[in-house]
Amino acid sequence: MIAQDFPVAVYGARRARLAAAIGDGVAVIPTAPERMRNRDTHYPYRHDSHFYYLTGFPEPQAALVVVGGEQPRSLLFCRPRDEERELWDGARYGPERARERFGVDEAHPIAALDEKMPELLADRPALHTPLGADPDWDARVMRWLNTVRARVRAGVCAPERVHDVRAFLDEMRLVKDAHELALMRRAAEISAGAHRRAMAFVRPGRWEYEVEAELLHEFRRHGARSPAYSPIVAGGANACVLHYVANDAPLREGTLLLVDAGCEFEGYAADITRTFPVGRAFSAEQRAIYELVLAAQAAALARVRAGASWIEPHEAAVRVLAQGLLDLGLLSGSLEEVLEKETYKRFYMHRTGHWLGMDVHDAGDYGRAGRWRTLEAGMVHTVEPGLYLRASPELPSRWHGIGVRIEDDVVVTADGCEVLTAAAPKSIADIEAIRRDAY
């Protein structure tokens, strides 16, 4: 159930913004369906992010309708109360309680959606709904439109245009409001504590999945129901696999452990990566790579500010990484040659960040009309340079299997950024102090 201090006005303001954006049109946004894991067992339910952004409503089998125009209104369709099902699955809001609790103008049983939609679409110029993601939903939308079109001789017009509502919602979600930032700060706080716990727990001979269990324990005991994504707990050469999630290998003395994990708190994600020794300290080669990645992250963070281009932090990080790889003898040529030919991509092959919010790779375009987006205050994204030295005949063996990524979550401000995840240790001195105390 929703907490007693549920911010009804926040969600109402978002629906009002959507109503203004669609003019005289109608928007329909369904939540996510339940999914079967195997026979008679569902995956843990997770709402659709766009739907939840507009409602805060946590149950499945629901849809929101926003009617624009001179008298905008919002209608929530949801499951009715059902004493027998509630005995098995838990309490439901039902339309009457949902209307009061979530501040919508009307609430109806979800079974009434197909009956009411043709009425709501009649003589409206446009329908806004998610398109292309679910063939069943697309077919349902077409049935509503065809029902309205069948009334043409009665003088009723169907919407002439159908738009993907996600274009509006992606833009709305890109700049976070105060309520969202408060939730993201809490998600970051919980996740940073989980990384500290992992650093203190690790010993040679323990297994990656044991570290994952420590992370999940810390998430759950602080009220985060789940991780925001499958945690990456990658020891040694496994850290050179960018999306390694098997987490089933033993941890070995003399190697590094890369942990990429964040919780989801009240629908909002954190995303942190830290890399640290399985033993007490970094080796000389590990230290050199770690210091280089840390310097690249510092250069990127220095370029995050309102008015900067989205790509500036990435370019700053790449320049530091490229020069460092040259200085270590891992690349050859001039800095400009390395940048122009992108030979650094042998060791660094991804961007330096992504939007963050309700989804770990959150809504929002990164560029428009061939130009990178300009950062604005309130946007949240990650800053995550890394280096991945996979074993190869051309690479001296002392460098083999070193994978380092350092990732923080930042809020863009007028003159810089707020690092939400600063409580997760990342200096060599702090990390090695934790590792020494662990023994």
C-alpha positions in Angstrom: 0.0 0.0 0.0 1.0 3.6 -0.5 2.5 5.5 2.4 0.3 7.9 4.4 2.3 11.0 3.1 1.6 10.1 -0.5 2.1 13.4 -2.4 -1.2 13.6 -4.3 -0.5 17.2 -5.5 2.7 16.1 -7.2 1.1 13.5 -9.3 -1.9 15.8 -10.0 0.5 18.4 -11.3 2.1 15.9 -13.7 -1.3 14.9 -15.1 -2.1 18.6 -15.5 1.1 19.1 -17.5 0.2 16.2 -19.8 -3.3 17.5 -20.3 -1.9 20.9 -21.3 0.5 19.2 -23.7 -2.1 17.2 -25.6 -4.5 20.1 -26.1 -8.0 18.8 -26.9 -6.7 15.3 -27.3 -7.0 12.2 -25.1 -4.1 10.2 -23.6 -4.4 6.6 -22.5 -1.5 5.0 -20.6 -1.7 1.4 -19.3 0.5 0.0 -16.6 2.7 -3.1 -17.2 1.0 -6.5 -17.3 1.9 -9.3 -14.8 4.3 -11.8 -16.3 4.5 -15.5 -15.7 7.8 -16.9 -14.5 6.8 -20.5 -14.8 3.7 -22.6 -14.0 1.5 -20.9 -11.5 4.2 -18.4 -10.5 4.6 -14.8 -11.5 7.6 -12.6 -11.6 7.6 -10.0 -8.8 5.3 -7.3 -10.2 6.8 -4.0 -11.4 4.6 -1.2 -12.7 5.1 0.7 -16.0 7.3 3.7 -15.3 5.2 6.2 -17.4 2.0 5.1 -15.8 3.5 5.3 -12.3 5.0 8.7 -12.9 1.5 10.0 -13.5 -0.4 8.2 -10.8 1.7 6.6 -8.1 -0.7 3.7 -8.4 1.1 0.4 -7.7 -1.3 -2.3 -8.8 -1.5 -4.3 -12.1 -4.4 -4.3 -14.5 -4.8 -0.6 -14.5 -4.9 2.3 -17.0 -4.9 6.1 -16.8 -6.9 8.3 -19.2 -6.1 12.0 -19.3 -8.7 14.2 -21.2 -7.4 17.6 -22.3 -9.2 20.7 -23.3 -11.0 23.5 -21.4 -12.1 21.1 -18.6 -9.2 18.6 -18.3 -9.8 15.5 -16.2 -8.2 12.2 -15.3 -9.8 8.8 -15.0 -8.2 5.8 -13.4 -9.3 2.3 -14.4 -8.3 -0.4 -11.9 -9.3 -3.8 -10.4 -12.4 -3.8 -8.2 -12.4 -5.0 -4.7 -12.6 -8.8 -4.5 -12.8 -10.5 -1.1 -11.8 -13.9 -2.4 -8.8 -12.7 -4.4 -7.7 -10.4 -1.6 -7.6 -13.4 0.7 -5.0 -14.9 -1.6 -3.1 -11.9 -3.0 -3.7 -9.0 -0.6 -5.8 -5.9 -0.4 -6.8 -3.9 -3.4 -7.7 -0.2 -3.6 -10.7 -0.6 -5.9 -12.1 2.3 -7.8 -13.7 4.2 -4.9 -10.7 4.2 -2.6 -8.3 4.8 -5.6 -10.1 7.9 -6.6 -9.8 9.4 -3.2 -6.2 8.2 -2.5 -4.6 9.1 -5.8 -6.5 12.3 -6.5 -8.0 11.4 -9.9 -11.3 12.9 -11.0 -12.9 9.6 -11.7 -12.2 5.9 -11.1 -13.8 2.9 -12.8 -13.4 -0.9 -12.9 -10.8 -1.9 -15.5 -13.4 -4.0 -17.2 -15.2 -0.8 -18.2 -12.2 0.6 -20.2 -13.3 -0.8 -23.5 -16.8 0.4 -23.1 -15.9 4.0 -22.1 -13.0 4.7 -24.4 -15.1 5.1 -27.6 -17.2 7.6 -25.7 -14.1 9.5 -24.5 -12.6 9.5 -28.0 -15.6 10.8 -29.8 -15.0 14.1 -31.5 -11.5 14.4 -30.1 -8.8 15.4 -32.6 -6.0 13.1 -31.4 -5.3 10.0 -29.3 -2.0 9.8 -27.4 -0.9 6.3 -26.2 2.2 4.1 -26.2 2.6 2.7 -29.7 4.4 -0.4 -30.9 5.5 -1.8 -27.6 2.6 -4.3 -27.2 0.7 -5.7 -30.2 -2.3 -6.6 -28.0 -2.5 -3.0 -26.8 -2.2 -1.7 -30.3 -5.0 -3.9 -31.5 -7.1 -2.8 -28.6 -6.6 0.9 -29.5 -7.6 0.1 -33.1 -10.8 -1.5 -31.9 -11.7 1.7 -30.0 -11.0 3.9 -33.0 -13.0 1.6 -35.3 -15.9 1.7 -32.9 -15.9 5.5 -33.1 -15.5 5.5 -36.9 -18.6 3.3 -37.2 -20.6 6.2 -35.8 -19.7 8.6 -38.6 -23.3 8.7 -40.0 -24.4 9.8 -36.6 -22.2 12.8 -36.9 -19.4 11.5 -34.6 -15.8 11.9 -35.7 -12.9 9.7 -34.6 -9.5 11.1 -33.8 -7.6 11.9 -37.0 -4.2 11.5 -35.4 -2.6 8.9 -33.1 0.6 9.9 -31.4 3.0 8.1 -29.2 2.5 9.6 -25.8 6.0 8.6 -24.7 7.4 11.6 -26.6 5.7 13.9 -24.1 6.4 11.8 -21.1 10.1 11.3 -21.9 10.6 15.1 -21.9 8.6 15.5 -18.7 10.6 12.8 -16.9 14.0 14.1 -17.9 14.1 17.0 -15.4 13.4 15.7 -11.9 11.2 17.5 -9.4 11.9 17.9 -5.7 9.9 14.8 -4.8 11.9 12.6 -7.3 15.2 14.0 -6.1 14.4 13.1 -2.5 13.7 9.5 -3.5 16.8 9.3 -5.6 18.9 10.7 -2.8 17.5 7.9 -0.6 18.1 5.2 -3.2 21.7 6.5 -3.5 22.2 6.5 0.2 21.0 2.9 0.6 23.1 1.8 -2.4 26.3 3.5 -1.1 25.8 1.6 2.2 25.6 -1.6 0.3 28.8 -0.9 -1.5 30.6 -0.2 1.8 29.2 -3.5 3.2 30.5 -5.3 0.1 34.0 -3.8 0.5 34.2 -4.9 4.1 32.8 -8.4 3.4 35.1 -9.6 0.6 37.8 -12.2 1.3 39.8 -14.4 -1.0 38.0 -17.7 -1.4 34.5 -16.2 -1.1 32.2 -16.3 -4.1 30.8 -13.5 -6.2 27.3 -14.6 -5.3 28.0 -14.2 -1.6 28.9 -10.6 -2.3 25.6 -10.2 -4.3 23.7 -11.6 -1.3 25.3 -8.9 0.9 24.2 -6.2 -1.5 20.6 -7.5 -1.7 20.4 -7.8 2.1 21.5 -4.2 2.6 19.0 -3.0 0.0 16.0 -4.8 1.5 16.8 -4.1 5.1 16.5 -0.3 4.4 13.2 -0.6 2.5 14.3 -1.0 -1.1 12.2 -3.9 -2.4 14.6 -4.9 -5.2 17.8 -4.0 -7.1 17.3 -1.5 -9.9 19.0 -4.0 -12.3 20.8 -7.3 -12.1 23.9 -6.7 -10.0 27.3 -7.2 -11.6 29.8 -8.8 -9.2 32.8 -9.5 -11.4 36.1 -10.8 -10.0 39.3 -10.7 -11.9 38.9 -11.0 -15.7 35.1 -11.2 -15.3 35.3 -7.4 -14.9 36.3 -7.2 -18.5 32.8 -8.5 -19.5 30.7 -5.3 -19.4 27.4 -6.9 -18.6 28.6 -9.9 -16.6 25.8 -11.1 -14.3 26.6 -14.8 -13.7 28.2 -13.9 -10.4 29.2 -17.5 -9.8 33.0 -17.5 -9.6 35.4 -17.6 -6.6 37.3 -14.5 -5.6 41.1 -14.8 -5.8 43.9 -13.1 -4.0 45.7 -10.5 -6.1 42.7 -9.7 -8.3 40.2 -6.8 -8.4 36.4 -7.0 -7.8 34.1 -4.8 -9.8 30.7 -4.3 -8.3 28.0 -2.5 -10.3 24.8 -2.4 -8.2 22.1 -0.1 -7.1 18.7 -0.4 -5.5 15.3 0.7 -6.6 13.6 2.8 -3.9 9.9 3.8 -4.3 10.3 3.3 -8.0 13.6 5.2 -8.5 17.0 3.7 -9.3 20.5 4.2 -8.1 23.4 3.0 -10.1 26.9 2.7 -8.6 30.1 1.0 -9.6 33.1 0.5 -7.4 36.2 -1.5 -8.0 38.5 -2.7 -5.2 41.1 -5.3 -4.4 40.1 -8.8 -3.2 43.2 -8.6 -1.0 44.4 -5.8 1.2 45.8 -3.5 -1.5 46.1 -2.7 -5.2 49.0 -4.0 -7.1 51.2 -1.5 -9.0 49.4 -2.2 -12.3 46.0 -2.2 -10.7 46.8 1.1 -9.0 47.9 2.7 -12.2 44.7 1.8 -14.1 42.5 2.7 -11.1 44.2 6.1 -10.7 43.7 6.7 -14.4 40.0 5.9 -14.4 39.5 8.0 -11.2 41.2 11.0 -12.9 39.0 10.5 -16.0 35.9 10.6 -13.8 37.1 13.7 -12.1 37.6 15.4 -15.5 34.1 14.3 -16.6 32.5 15.5 -13.3 34.1 18.9 -13.8 32.3 19.3 -17.1 28.8 18.5 -15.7 26.8 21.8 -15.4 23.7 23.4 -16.8 24.4 24.8 -20.2 27.0 22.2 -21.1 26.5 19.7 -23.9 25.7 16.1 -22.9 28.8 14.9 -24.7 31.3 17.1 -22.9 31.8 14.9 -19.8 32.4 11.9 -22.1 34.9 13.8 -24.2 36.8 15.0 -21.2 37.0 11.4 -19.8 38.1 10.0 -23.1 40.9 12.5 -23.4 42.3 11.7 -20.0 42.0 7.9 -20.6 43.7 8.2 -24.0 46.6 10.2 -22.6 47.0 7.8 -19.7 47.0 4.8 -21.9 49.8 6.4 -23.9 51.8 7.2 -20.8 51.5 3.6 -19.6 52.7 2.3 -23.0 49.4 0.5 -23.7 48.7 2.6 -26.8 51.1 4.2 -29.2 51.1 7.3 -31.4 50.0 10.8 -30.5 47.1 11.8 -28.4 45.3 13.3 -31.4 45.9 10.1 -33.5 44.5 8.0 -30.7 41.4 10.2 -30.4 40.8 10.5 -34.2 41.3 6.7 -34.9 39.5 5.8 -31.6 42.1 3.2 -30.8 41.3 3.8 -27.1 38.1 1.8 -27.7 40.2 -1.4 -27.4 40.1 -0.7 -23.7 37.2 1.7 -23.3 34.2 1.0 -25.5 31.2 2.6 -23.9 29.9 6.1 -23.2 30.6 7.8 -19.9 27.0 8.0 -18.7 23.3 7.6 -19.2 20.1 9.2 -17.9 18.9 7.9 -14.5 15.5 8.0 -12.8 12.6 5.6 -12.6 14.5 3.4 -15.0 18.2 2.7 -14.7 18.6 3.8 -18.3 16.0 6.4 -18.0 13.7 8.2 -20.4 14.9 11.1 -22.6 16.7 11.7 -25.8 20.5 12.4 -25.8 20.3 14.6 -28.9 18.0 16.4 -31.3 18.4 17.1 -35.0 22.0 15.9 -35.1 23.1 17.9 -32.0 23.8 16.7 -28.5 21.3 17.8 -25.8 22.2 20.7 -23.5 22.2 19.8 -19.8 19.7 21.5 -17.6 19.4 21.8 -13.8 17.5 18.9 -12.4 18.6 16.3 -14.9 20.1 13.2 -13.4 22.7 11.0 -15.0 25.6 8.7 -14.3 29.3 9.4 -14.8 31.1 6.1 -15.3 34.4 5.8 -17.2 36.3 2.5 -17.1 39.1 0.5 -18.6 39.0 -3.2 -19.5 42.3 -5.0 -20.2 41.3 -8.3 -21.7 44.1 -10.9 -22.1 45.7 -10.8 -25.5 49.1 -11.6 -27.1 49.8 -7.9 -27.7 49.2 -7.0 -24.1 51.9 -7.7 -21.5 50.7 -10.4 -19.0 51.0 -8.1 -16.0 48.0 -6.1 -17.3 45.8 -9.1 -18.1 42.4 -9.2 -16.6 42.4 -5.8 -15.0 38.9 -4.3 -15.3 38.0 -1.0 -13.5 34.9 1.1 -13.6 34.0 3.9 -11.3 30.4 5.1 -11.5 28.5 7.8 -9.6 25.0 9.4 -10.0 24.8 13.2 -10.3 22.2 15.9 -10.4 23.0 18.7 -12.8 23.0 22.1 -11.1 23.4 25.7 -12.4 27.1 25.7 -11.7 28.1 22.1 -11.5 26.6 18.9 -10.1 25.6 17.2 -6.9 27.1 13.7 -6.6 24.3 11.7 -5.0 26.5 8.6 -4.4 29.5 10.3 -2.9 29.1 8.2 0.3 30.4 5.1 -1.6 34.2 5.1 -1.0 36.3 5.5 -4.1 39.7 7.0 -3.2 42.5 4.4 -3.0 43.3 5.5 0.6 39.7 5.0 1.7 39.3 1.7 -0.1 42.5 0.2 1.2 41.7 1.3 4.7 38.4 -0.6 4.5 40.2 -3.6 3.0 42.8 -3.7 5.8 40.1 -3.5 8.4 38.3 -6.4 6.8 41.0 -8.8 7.8 
